[in-house]
Amino acid sequence: MKKIGHYFWIAIGIGCIGLLFYKIAKRYQTDHISKENLAHAKAVIISEQNFMGNQPVKPKFTYSYKFFVRGIRYTGDSHDTTLHVGDTVEIEYDKNSPDLNKPLHPNE
């Protein structure tokens, strides 16, 4: 029984490290979408909240957005605390893999 617990914690550790590598790789791919595969679209802000870290008393959050490509729904984090549900935002995405998307902020 002790051996099973040991393997369980090793699996949890490997899973956490794997998730970290996945997040880093996806962020890198999203930031480096090739110009040939780049497309733009309008997205609508939805009520799904994304809480920011290190906000213990009154946590700040951003809303997610949704858009459709060929009838399939995709979502992403707006990374903008000033947007509200129902607002629209311009996004760019990879034509071959629309789940790689990011918002365009005119103020940046």
Secondary structure, DSSP 8 states (H G I E B T S, - for coil): -HHHHHHHHHHHHHHHHHHHHHHHHHHHHHHT--GGGEEEEEEEEEEEEEE-SS--SS--EEEEEEEEETTEEEEEE---TT--TT-EEEEEEESS-TTSEEE--TT-
